[in-house]
Amino acid sequence: MSLVRQRDTSAELAVRSALHRLGYRFRLQRRDLPGSPDVVLPRHRVAVFVHGCFWHRHPGCSRATTPKTNTEFWLAKFVANEARDRRVAAQLEAAGWRVLVVWECQTKDNRALTDRLAAAIAPAAPPLTPPART
């Protein structure tokens, strides 16, 4: 497991590239925040986690398989990962951050990824109302 990359994975690079194309400025691996989010957009108070489907158990994904050997170890590890993900997300939300999880399999389609990031990060625009006449 020491060969498994924790940062600068292809999925993380795809998310960073999409955010850069959208014109967002971000910070990487902010250690002062719970869970050290992969990408942080301080201006928008958004923390982005790029989760591997295998390690974080993406529901319904074909990549979220359980190894056939040493199954008890792996199941305990996956349960601990999921619990940590929930705990970190709750801590960030309690501190006023929005948490966005991008799954590894969602980074394969660049256009869909860019659209999803833009929709999730952009603040809701106020409705357009004509100016009041006096």
C-alpha positions in Angstrom: 0.0 0.0 0.0 3.0 2.3 0.3 2.9 2.6 -3.5 -0.6 4.0 -3.6 -0.4 7.8 -4.2 -2.1 10.1 -1.7 -1.7 13.3 -3.7 -1.4 14.3 -7.3 -3.4 11.3 -8.5 -4.8 11.4 -12.0 -8.3 12.0 -10.6 -7.1 14.9 -8.4 -5.2 16.4 -11.4 -8.3 16.2 -13.5 -10.3 18.1 -10.8 -7.6 20.7 -10.5 -7.4 21.1 -14.2 -11.2 21.5 -14.5 -11.2 24.1 -11.7 -8.4 26.0 -13.3 -10.3 26.0 -16.7 -13.3 27.5 -14.8 -11.1 30.3 -13.5 -11.2 29.3 -9.8 -8.2 29.9 -7.6 -7.6 27.2 -5.0 -5.2 25.8 -2.4 -4.0 22.2 -2.1 -4.0 19.9 1.0 -4.8 22.5 3.6 -3.5 20.8 6.7 -5.2 23.3 9.0 -8.6 22.0 8.0 -10.1 18.6 9.2 -9.2 15.8 6.8 -6.7 17.9 4.8 -9.1 18.4 1.8 -7.5 17.7 -1.6 -8.6 21.1 -3.0 -9.8 24.1 -1.1 -11.5 27.2 -2.5 -11.2 29.7 0.3 -13.2 32.5 -1.3 -16.2 30.2 -1.8 -15.6 28.2 1.5 -15.7 24.9 -0.4 -13.6 21.9 0.4 -13.2 19.3 -2.3 -12.3 15.7 -1.6 -11.3 13.5 -4.5 -12.1 10.0 -3.4 -10.9 6.8 -5.0 -13.8 4.5 -5.6 -12.0 1.4 -4.2 -10.7 3.1 -1.0 -13.8 5.1 0.0 -16.4 2.6 -1.3 -18.3 4.5 -3.9 -21.8 3.1 -3.7 -22.9 1.3 -6.9 -19.5 1.6 -8.6 -17.8 -1.5 -10.1 -14.5 -0.3 -8.8 -15.6 -0.7 -5.1 -14.7 -4.3 -4.9 -13.5 -6.2 -1.9 -10.3 -8.3 -2.2 -10.8 -12.0 -1.9 -7.8 -12.5 0.4 -7.6 -11.1 3.9 -11.2 -10.0 3.6 -11.7 -9.2 7.3 -8.8 -6.7 7.3 -10.1 -5.0 4.2 -13.7 -4.7 5.5 -12.5 -3.2 8.7 -10.3 -0.7 6.8 -13.2 0.3 4.5 -15.5 0.8 7.4 -12.9 3.0 9.1 -12.4 5.0 5.9 -16.1 5.6 5.5 -16.5 6.6 9.2 -13.6 9.0 8.9 -15.1 10.5 5.7 -18.4 11.2 7.5 -16.7 12.6 10.6 -14.5 15.0 8.6 -17.4 16.2 6.5 -19.4 16.9 9.6 -16.5 18.8 11.2 -16.0 21.0 8.0 -19.8 21.7 7.7 -19.9 22.7 11.4 -17.1 25.1 10.7 -19.1 26.7 7.8 -17.5 24.9 4.8 -19.3 23.3 2.0 -18.0 19.8 1.3 -17.9 18.4 -2.2 -16.9 14.8 -2.9 -15.7 13.9 -6.4 -15.4 10.2 -7.1 -12.5 8.8 -9.2 -14.9 7.4 -11.8 -16.6 10.8 -12.2 -13.3 12.3 -13.4 -13.2 10.3 -16.6 -15.6 12.6 -18.5 -14.1 16.1 -18.5 -17.2 18.0 -19.7 -19.5 16.4 -17.1 -16.8 17.0 -14.4 -16.5 20.6 -15.3 -20.3 21.1 -15.4 -20.7 19.4 -12.0 -17.9 21.5 -10.4 -19.3 24.8 -11.8 -22.8 24.0 -10.6 -21.6 22.9 -7.1 -19.3 25.8 -6.5 -21.0 28.8 -8.1 -23.1 30.6 -5.5 -26.8 30.7 -6.3 -27.5 33.9 -8.2 -30.2 36.1 -6.8 -33.3 36.3 -8.9 -33.3 39.2 -11.4 -35.9 41.8 -10.5 -36.4 45.0 -12.3 -35.5 48.1 -10.3 -38.4 49.7 -8.4 -39.9 52.7 -10.1 -40.6 55.7 -8.0 
